[in-house]
Amino acid sequence: MIAVYPGSFDPITFGHLDIIERGTRLFAEVIVAIAHNPQKKALFSVEQRIAQIRAATAHLVNVRVDTFDGLTVEYARSQQAKVLLRGLRVLSDFEYELQMSHTNKSLWPEIETVFLTTSNEYSFLSSSLVKEIARFGGNVRHLVPATVAKDLEECFTQTLITSPQPPA
C-alpha cells in the first residue's frame, strides 16, 4: 500500500524524518509530497526542499519525493495512494488533523488517514521553530539533518539579525 506524507517541509526536521522512517515500516511506499501552499512564504525553494528531503531519506529504499498543487486527496488519488500519513505532536495538532481527515474523507471516501504520534524527543519541534532559532544564530544541528543545518546557516549568515550597538 502507498502512503502520501504531505507537508511544506520548509525545512524537513528530525520530527518529519521520524514519521517518514516509521511510515516506511508500515507501508510499501511513502511519498513525501511537498505541497505548494500560496499562503505560506517558504524560506527554501521547492527544488532545495526536494534535495534536502532526498538527502535525509537516502537510506530509505521505499521513499519517493514529489511535489503537488491543489487538493491533497486528488494528488493521493493520482498516485494510487489510499493513505495519508500525518504526524501528531500535541493535542492542537490532533484537532486540526482530525478536521482535515474528515474533510478529505468527504472529498474521497476511499482515503484513510493514519496518524503517528511523534517520538517524545521531537514533540516540541516544528519547522517554524527551527527557522527562528537559525535566524538568530542558534545551533540547529540537533533538530535537522546536517545538510539542512548547513543550508540554514548559509541562508541566515547573510541576514543574521544583530542587536544595535550603542553609540561610542
Summary of the structure (lengths in Angstrom):
residues: 168
radius of gyration: 17.1
end to end distance: 66.5
largest distance: 68.4
contacts: 490
relative contact order: 0.19
helix: 42%
strand: 18%
